């Protein structure tokens, strides 16, 4: 999963650890997470992964941006 996070602009590899610790540990997991309802993604990032609001929004925007 680290390679996908590093490919974003800006690179988000530094947030891999809390995601992996909470079960998002493959690229397939991250792509499945991308399809979750917005409120579920935000809740997971805030409450489970404990990302700060800025990093959570960076990841959501990066995932939603058309590739």
Protein Blocks (a to p, Z undefined) as FASTA:
>chain_A
ZZmmmmpccdfklmmmmmmmnopabfklmmmmmmpcfklmmmmmmmmnopafklmmmmmm
mmmpcZZ
